[in-house]
Amino acid sequence: MGTKSSIFDMIGPIMIGPSSSHTAGVVRIARAAIRVLGAVPDSVVITFYNSFARTYEGHGSDKAIIGGLLDLKTDDQRIKQSFEIAKEKGLEYTFKSIGNASVYHPNTIKLNLKNGSKEVEVIGESLGGGIINIAAVDGFKANFSANSFTLIIKAEDISGAIAFISAVITQEKTNIATMSVSRKGKYDIACHVIEMDSGIRKTTIEYLNSLTWIKELIYIPEIDK
């Protein structure tokens, strides 16, 4: 199923400049990443690739990514002071840059986030106009836009898992917009990424989490709300 378009996609978000790709998209990648982590991180290693590696300081992507990691929205004026706010809140961060990585989209960021003992890796792409693609989570292909309600489910690679999860979600009267499944090997852990048009109840999330073959469930509401 293809990516949905909206008027937001065409005109872009309200944002702190200078560029939607280098600021708004970057903020949204960070806001999606902290929802994968489940918290604002204690520390993060931020790697800018390709075009971003050459321009992230001059175009304000460095302040934008820190602002997003602090859960500031794209139009929040405090993004300009994000370094100072991060210091006040004790967020430790390291910037890295790799200028020639042909396997990645030109505007790619990898975030290695930590909060306490929990660690996640998120790879995001800024596609222009504030549109993003979360390409990977913890080494699994993800490819979700963060425009919709999203479930990320890591589960044992068992027969019928896709049909079962889909049936449970269907009971919520929500429409599945996109669904993808990736795995690192046959009968290894599989990662299900499901984008939905509306949210699901806490009880449904708790039920799925209670199943022994589901190892981790992450629920991400629309990140711009």
Secondary structure, DSSP 8 states (H G I E B T S, - for coil): ------HHHHH-----SS-IIIIIHHHHHHHHHHHHHTS--SEEEEEEEEHHHHHTTTTTHHHHHHHHHTT--TT-GGGGGHHHHHHHHT-EEEEEEES--TTS-SEEEEEEEEETTEEEEEEEEEEETTEEEEEEETTEEEEE-SSSEEEEEEEE--TTHHHHHHHHHHTTT--EEEEEEEESSTTSEEEEEEEESS---HHHHHHHHHSTTEEEEEEE--TT-
